[in-house]
Amino acid sequence: MAKSKFSENLIKMKCAACKRINYYTRKNKKKIEKKLEIKKFCSWCRKSTVHKEAKR
């Protein structure tokens, strides 16, 4: 089965505090070359923490 064009741009977001993967998102790899860092709510830590882009 062929890959979807959406799955190629899908990245995981990992909590910087507890190191768990909580979110999945997409990014335009042609325009954004550095790793994403977004402050989001972590349901494991029960607070807002920085989430960084994880490896595939």
Secondary structure, DSSP 4 states (H G I P E B T S, - for coil): -PPPHHHHSEEEEEETTT--EEEEEE--TTT--SPPEEEEEETTTTEEEEEEEPP-
